[in-house]
Structures are given as C-alpha cells and as structure tokens.
Amino acid sequence: MNWTRKDLIDIESLSAEEIRTLLACARQFKQVCLSPRKHAPFLQGYTVINFFVEPSTRTRTSFELAAKHLGATVVNLSAEGSSLKKGETLKDTVRNLESLQADVLIIRHSASGAPQFVAERVRSSVVNGGDGAHAHPTQAFLDAFTMIEKRGTLEGAHVTILGDILYSRVARSNIWLLNKMGAKVTLCGPPTLVPKNFEKMGCRVTHHIEDAIGDADFVNLLRIQHERQRKSAFPSLGEYTAFFGLTKERVKLMKPNAIIMHPGPINRGVEIDSDIADCERSVVLHQVTNGLAVRMAALYLVTGNSPDDLEKNLEPYIQH
Ligand code: CP
C-alpha cells in the first residue's frame, strides 16, 4: 500500500494504488465507527481545524467526528464566525491557523482551487472538503466505498450520474475515481447541465433518462446547484422533474438489483421522489456512515501514519 501525500486536494492527481490504499484504510476504520467506543487515538495530540466557508451538514460533521474518534483536538470555524467577514484574506487566515499549530486544515470553499492555494502556503496538511465545482474527493471516496460494499468491485460497474453535472464537484471527483478504478460512467441531464464535452473525460453522455438508467448498477442523483448557476439552466423545476426526476415509474426501468445513491442534501420531489429516496434500494444513509470511515482514513494518512500497520494497530480498538 502506498501513501506519501501531506494533502488530499482532488482525485485527479491520485494513482489507482493511492485510491486503493485509502479505501483499504476506510474499510478498517469502518469497524471502529461501528464499535461501541468509536475510539482509535492515532491522532492524539494533533490539532484539526475544520474551516468551512460554505455551508455543510454531512462533510463538516463527519470530519469533526472522524478527528475526535482519532483522539485529535478539533476546532470548527465558519466564514460568518471568522475575520474573513472583517476583510482578512484567505492567505492571512490560514497562516494564522497554522500559527496555532494546526496539523490539519480541512477547507470547504466556494472558489475552485482554494484548498490547493492554501496547501501551497502552509506546512499543515490540507484536506479538501469541497471547492466550487472543482473537487470533493472524500465524497468520491465514500461513494466508491459504498459501491464496493454493495458490488465487491468497481471494475466493470455501470454507474449513471444523473442531474446537474456541470456545476458539480461531486460529479467530477466521482468521474475521476470511477474511471481510474475501471467503472463505466454515463452522465445524464439537460444539455445545459450535461454538455457533450464531458465525453472527453471518458464518459457516455445522454439527455434521455430512459437511456441512462436501464443498464446501471448504480444511479447516483445530484441536486440542482442553484448557488453556482448564474441563470436558470432549464425552464422550471417542474419541467426538470418531468424529464429527469427519478420517479417510481422510472425505477421500474432499472435492473432489479440496481442501487440508488445521492450525496445529499436531497431536494425531495425534484431530482428524486421522496418515497424512492427512502426505499430499500436507496443507500443514501449508508453513504453518510461510510463518510465517517473514509474521513478517518484520510486524516490518518495525511498525518503520515502507515497504511501497512493499520490492521494490526487497530486490533485493540475493535470490539468483536
Ligand atoms: N454531500 C455533502 O457534501 O453534503 P454537505 O454539503 O452537507 O457536506
């Protein structure tokens, strides 16, 4: 297994071996997440700062819990509560956090490239918690982890990503990871949100949902990211749902064992019927649980811990 990186910024720059390494560590950490004590203090004495300039429920909370399960001291900072509001620059802000001896900075930012900008200016490890429409690497890892739990391997898996691809960091990170791991990716949505040039990333592009879901092993739904769109990409939400919403009727077109995924937050009744979001085939809450294991693995690795010793070192912390 191989991991020498101080930062986790995107999936594009990772090798297939590094992806397999983080997923293997997440598999080990999932046992800790599910054990009663949820405690494996490999980051005792470390300081982790969760710096979220954009809102978040899942990513922010699971990074905080992951760091606490690993025994780290954790501080949460939001844009509203920080001196960014008083005009301090991002560079000055993160250099001050570094001066507080932060070992890891987790950054979510509306600007694509912000975590890379920070990583080049601090000695602390930087983990990208989602930047603009660029990358959300830990989301791609938790999605992949969930798919592997369900199917055993990503090799040869058919994955359809349905919805607002253009403005989605989740879509881009998923595409990179799935391609590197041998899955086949289909993208589907209106032409304004799923332009044909995504084919250059090695994906099939279709604008017809019936053509996208029949062969899929996994259908991963994305919400419309109004916060990143300068003008509406389709006439109305009702029209979007009519053409691209995952309804009960459309689920009947899917393979009987196909799995429904969503990174959250869900806009019920828009990209997915509420009943379908909660149905047996939906793994949205498993994805959230797996996010905790993936984020423990990410924190463990970027702080220089060895992936090779993990299974042995975890033994005392897992109650069988
Ligand atoms: N999936 C995801 O990133 O959710 P949050 O925005 O709530 O973190």
Boltz pocket constraint, residues with backbone or C-beta under 6 A from the ligand:
constraints:
  - pocket:
      binder: B
      contacts: [[A, 55], [A, 56], [A, 57], [A, 58], [A, 59], [A, 60], [A, 129], [A, 130], [A, 139], [A, 263], [A, 264], [A, 265]]
      max_distance: 6.0
